[in-house]
């Protein structure tokens, strides 16, 4: 199984040429979300089976079953039995806003014990200090509480942060007041014995709206 995850910066349809090879596409911010456009997904992507919220879109070539649907988390079960989560943590105005979303995910997994094979998306956080940089200094954007809640999600699901097991790479880079802001915030949680992760940075360097790197995920067994 091949899964691609991308924060499309409200323009997924302009990146579909690089996504068509995937069995499952997980997109965060797939279309403009000043209002809820989730009902448009089936018309925008008629060649796929789709499940959508205001901020998330899961597409698959084969039919999938929806196990959970909320604004920032979609869980689906696919033809090969894989249970896949599409995650978007809205940045909001502060760490408290992001922590509240993470806490809801923690509570959900605490109440609903089920096997999860993959959780991927734009988490808008640096899971460790070395994952977020403001120029040559560690960024203070991600709070201690956010990291604590993220670790709880790892503990509850039994998954690992695949990006922490391979060579470090930022998935978003921006200039702010002359400094380069670099974050590894697009994250994939899975069993490294079953799943592999590589990055496609061209999605944020080539012409197109996306400003995040794509996560390319393969299930090995």
C-alpha positions as CSV (number, residue, x, y, z in Angstrom):
1,X,0.0,0.0,0.0
2,X,1.2,3.5,-0.8
3,X,0.0,6.5,1.2
4,X,0.8,10.1,0.5
5,X,0.1,12.9,3.0
6,X,0.2,16.6,2.2
7,X,-0.9,19.9,3.6
8,X,-2.0,21.3,0.3
9,X,-2.3,24.9,1.4
10,X,-5.9,25.0,0.1
11,X,-5.0,23.8,-3.4
12,X,-5.0,20.0,-3.5
13,X,-6.5,19.8,-6.9
14,X,-3.4,21.5,-8.3
15,X,-1.2,18.7,-7.0
16,X,-3.3,15.7,-8.1
17,X,-0.8,14.8,-10.8
18,X,1.7,13.7,-8.1
19,X,-0.9,12.0,-6.0
20,X,-2.6,9.8,-8.5
21,X,-0.1,7.0,-7.9
22,X,-1.2,6.6,-4.3
23,X,-3.7,4.1,-2.9
24,X,-4.6,6.5,-0.2
25,X,-4.2,10.3,-0.1
26,X,-4.3,12.2,3.2
27,X,-4.7,15.9,2.8
28,X,-4.8,18.7,5.3
29,X,-6.1,22.1,4.2
30,X,-7.2,20.5,0.8
31,X,-9.4,23.5,-0.2
32,X,-10.2,27.0,1.1
33,X,-11.8,26.6,4.6
34,X,-13.2,30.0,5.4
35,X,-16.4,28.0,5.3
36,X,-17.0,24.3,5.5
37,X,-16.6,22.8,1.9
38,X,-16.4,19.2,2.9
39,X,-19.6,18.3,1.0
40,X,-17.7,19.4,-2.2
41,X,-15.1,16.7,-2.0
42,X,-17.0,14.0,-3.9
43,X,-17.5,16.5,-6.8
44,X,-13.9,17.8,-6.8
45,X,-12.4,14.3,-6.7
46,X,-14.9,12.0,-8.4
47,X,-12.4,9.3,-9.2
48,X,-11.8,8.6,-5.5
49,X,-13.8,7.4,-2.5
50,X,-13.7,10.4,-0.2
51,X,-14.3,11.4,3.4
52,X,-13.9,15.0,4.4
53,X,-14.2,17.6,7.1
54,X,-13.6,21.4,6.9
55,X,-9.8,20.9,7.3
56,X,-9.2,17.3,6.2
57,X,-9.7,15.0,3.2
58,X,-9.0,11.3,2.9
59,X,-9.1,9.8,-0.6
60,X,-8.8,6.2,-1.6
61,X,-9.0,4.2,-4.8
62,X,-10.9,1.4,-3.1
63,X,-13.8,1.9,-0.8
64,X,-13.0,2.6,2.8
65,X,-15.0,2.5,6.1
66,X,-15.2,5.6,8.3
67,X,-14.4,4.7,11.9
68,X,-14.2,8.2,13.3
69,X,-15.0,11.6,11.9
70,X,-14.3,14.9,13.6
71,X,-13.0,18.3,12.4
72,X,-9.3,17.5,13.0
73,X,-9.2,13.7,12.9
74,X,-10.4,11.1,10.3
75,X,-10.0,7.4,10.9
76,X,-10.6,5.0,8.1
77,X,-10.3,1.3,7.5
78,X,-9.1,0.3,4.0
79,X,-9.4,-2.7,1.7
80,X,-6.2,-4.4,3.1
81,X,-7.4,-3.9,6.7
82,X,-5.2,-1.0,7.5
83,X,-6.6,1.6,9.9
84,X,-5.3,5.0,8.9
85,X,-5.7,8.4,10.6
86,X,-5.6,11.8,8.9
87,X,-4.6,14.5,11.4
88,X,-4.5,18.3,11.3
89,X,-3.7,20.3,14.4
90,X,-5.0,23.9,13.6
91,X,-2.2,26.4,14.7
92,X,-4.7,28.8,16.2
93,X,-3.2,31.8,18.1
94,X,-1.3,30.0,20.8
95,X,0.0,26.7,22.2
96,X,-3.1,26.3,24.4
97,X,-5.3,26.1,21.3
98,X,-3.2,23.4,19.8
99,X,-2.9,21.5,23.1
100,X,-6.7,21.4,23.4
101,X,-6.9,19.6,20.0
102,X,-4.2,17.2,21.0
103,X,-6.0,16.6,24.3
104,X,-9.2,15.6,22.4
105,X,-7.2,13.1,20.4
106,X,-5.7,11.7,23.6
107,X,-9.1,11.3,25.2
108,X,-10.5,9.7,22.0
109,X,-7.8,7.0,22.0
110,X,-8.1,6.6,25.7
111,X,-11.8,5.8,25.4
112,X,-11.6,3.8,22.1
113,X,-8.9,1.1,22.3
114,X,-8.3,0.0,18.7
115,X,-5.5,-1.0,16.5
116,X,-4.1,2.0,14.5
117,X,-1.6,1.3,11.7
118,X,-0.8,4.9,10.7
119,X,-1.5,8.4,11.9
120,X,-0.2,11.1,9.5
121,X,-0.7,14.7,8.8
122,X,0.3,18.3,9.7
123,X,0.6,18.4,13.5
124,X,1.9,22.0,13.5
125,X,4.4,21.2,16.2
126,X,8.0,20.2,16.7
127,X,7.9,16.9,18.7
128,X,11.4,17.5,20.0
129,X,13.5,20.7,20.4
130,X,15.7,19.8,17.5
131,X,12.6,19.6,15.2
132,X,11.9,23.3,15.3
133,X,14.4,26.1,14.5
134,X,14.2,29.9,14.5
135,X,17.4,30.8,12.6
136,X,20.2,29.1,14.5
137,X,18.2,28.8,17.8
138,X,15.6,26.3,18.8
139,X,12.1,27.6,18.3
140,X,9.9,28.1,21.4
141,X,6.7,27.8,19.3
142,X,5.9,24.3,20.6
143,X,5.0,24.1,24.3
144,X,6.0,21.4,26.9
145,X,2.3,20.5,27.2
146,X,2.0,19.8,23.5
147,X,5.0,17.5,23.6
148,X,3.6,15.7,26.6
149,X,0.2,15.1,24.9
150,X,2.0,14.0,21.7
151,X,3.9,11.4,23.7
152,X,0.7,10.2,25.3
153,X,-0.7,9.6,21.7
154,X,2.4,7.5,21.0
155,X,2.0,5.6,24.2
156,X,-1.8,5.0,23.6
157,X,-1.4,3.8,20.0
158,X,2.0,2.0,20.4
159,X,3.3,3.8,17.3
160,X,6.6,5.5,16.7
161,X,7.4,8.8,15.0
162,X,8.9,7.6,11.8
163,X,10.6,10.9,11.0
164,X,12.6,10.7,14.2
165,X,14.1,7.4,13.0
166,X,15.5,8.7,9.6
167,X,17.8,11.6,8.6
168,X,16.4,14.9,9.8
169,X,14.7,17.1,7.3
170,X,12.4,20.1,7.7
171,X,8.9,19.7,6.1
172,X,8.3,23.4,6.1
173,X,10.7,26.4,5.8
174,X,9.8,30.1,5.8
175,X,11.6,33.4,6.2
176,X,10.5,35.5,9.1
177,X,12.2,38.9,9.8
178,X,15.3,37.7,8.0
179,X,15.5,34.3,9.8
180,X,14.8,30.9,8.4
181,X,12.1,29.1,10.3
182,X,12.5,25.4,9.8
183,X,10.2,22.7,11.3
184,X,9.6,19.0,11.0
185,X,5.9,19.3,11.7
186,X,4.4,16.9,9.1
187,X,4.6,13.7,11.0
188,X,3.8,10.0,10.4
189,X,3.3,7.6,13.4
190,X,3.5,3.9,12.6
191,X,5.3,0.7,13.3
192,X,8.7,1.1,11.6
193,X,8.9,-2.6,11.0
194,X,5.8,-2.3,8.7
195,X,6.0,1.2,7.3
196,X,8.6,3.3,5.6
197,X,8.8,7.1,5.2
198,X,10.4,9.3,2.7
199,X,9.9,13.0,1.9
200,X,9.1,14.7,-1.4
201,X,10.2,18.3,-0.9
202,X,9.3,19.3,-4.5
203,X,5.7,20.0,-3.5
204,X,6.9,23.1,-1.7
205,X,9.6,24.1,-4.1
206,X,7.8,23.5,-7.4
207,X,5.1,25.9,-8.7
208,X,1.9,25.3,-6.8
209,X,0.2,26.3,-3.6
210,X,1.6,23.7,-1.2
211,X,4.2,25.1,1.2
212,X,4.8,21.7,3.0
213,X,6.8,18.7,2.0
214,X,4.8,15.5,1.1
215,X,5.1,12.4,3.2
216,X,5.5,9.3,1.1
217,X,4.6,6.2,3.1
218,X,4.8,2.6,2.1
219,X,3.4,-0.4,3.9
220,X,6.1,-3.2,3.7
221,X,4.0,-6.1,4.9
